[in-house]
């Protein structure tokens, strides 16, 4: 029995998210952030930071929505991570989140850290 293409595509997308530790941080959740403690209570961020810390050859990719507000949001998230002790050289900002109301944050393996 052949598997429908949509089933195969969904499986591939799910695998990609698991491999790269891709998470979403929604704008409505981010607007509640007022301290490092409240930031670290975001489950998506907890998972990414844990994956990052578990692999010495990882970096954090932040894909933010386009425009000035999206850029500001991405830079703010990076600054919070740096203030918590993650090297800025281990964080990469990329414009073009697929969702205008969310940042995509993930870990990726790299050769250097």
Buried (B, 14 or more C-beta within 10 A) or exposed (E): EEEEEEEEEEEEEEEEBEEBBBBBBEBEBBEEBEEEEEBEEBEBBEBBBEBBEEBEEBBBBBBBBEEEEBBEBBEBBBEBBBEEEBEEEBBBBEEEBEEEEBBBBBBBEEEEE
